Amino acid sequence: MRVAWPACQRHLTDSRTHLNTIVQRCAVDLFHSAGIAVAPLPAVALRPGQPKHFSPAGVVAFSAPKLSGTLTLSLAEGIYGLFTPPVVGVRAVHDAVKELTNQLAGRVKNRLLQFQVTLNVGMPSTTNGDDLDKRAGGGLETLYAFRTLRGEIHVTLNGVVDGSVLSYSNAVNVAQEGEFIAF
């Protein structure tokens, strides 16, 4: 017996799947561009109080119509040694995680253009992972975990996401990494 989901439920599930795929693909591409192999683990909705961040964690706010929240990125301590050159020192680690968070948000923003979503992204900052774990966020929070040779990378997406805003269009011409854009 085949059970059909209501059309609206199918659309929201498909949209969440699209968003999960976008975030995971952008994170894999980001670390691949830095020469670090990562393997995505299944995305999971988080329970309140479940630890999900390493310290420091990079945080950036984003917004668009029917889409707003925060994107966070944190890396296990051993991963900083995989960069060429290795990231060493407290200040360098904070700068690196902030820059990686900014680049990840930019990649997600770029990919969402193909879904006709213009995302506004704030300035990235760093915070203590433990403090971030204690904060109560609004909306659904999803953890995207990735495995590397020296530990895990965690990306979380917290906020309000109305999947109905995602409408794919291959007519949108999005620049690829490394392409020259004349101003």
GIQUIBEL-V585947 format. One record per helix or strand of 2 or more residues. SS is the DSSP state (H for helix, E for strand). FROM is the first residue (numbers start at 1). LEN is the number of residues. Records with the same first field share a line. If there is no record, write none. Layout:
SS = FROM-LEN / FROM-LEN
This chain:
H = 7-27 / 77-6 / 90-26 / 129-6 / 163-3
E = 39-2 / 44-2 / 57-8 / 67-9 / 120-2 / 125-3 / 140-9 / 151-11
